Amino acid sequence: MSSVFYDHLIDLKKVEKHIKKVAKTPEEREELYKLVDEIVHHRVIGCILDNLPEDEHEVFMRKLIKKPHDRRIMKYLAKRVAKDVEEFIKSEINKLAVELLSIVEEKTRPSEKSKLS
């Protein structure tokens, strides 16, 4: 996984634990981690864009593309977003973790058909 400016806000221990439990191979586990990483990234960026004034979108995206790991991006956002940026990112990641756990559990739960067989 690549480093991004909001990495310090991510806590997906429960999701990671569940992935370790359900992945049958190291390759499958790595693929699931990559999917989670992409989903988190899209959700966080969408959340930021929803809260950032539209006239700042292009500047933000240029900063993100040029140096995604740069922690100064958080300071840039804090000056331009009315909400506490770190808090709403943490909140969004927590909601996403619940959604991901629910999906993974649903997909790995034995179906009713297999219980009847």
Buried (B, 14 or more C-beta within 10 A) or exposed (E): EEEBBBEEBBEBEEBBEBBEEBBEEEEEBEEBBEEBBEBBBEBBBEBBEEBBEEEBEEEBBEBBEEEBEBEEBBEBBEEBBEEEBBEBBBBBBBEBBEEBBEEBEEEEEEEEEEEEE
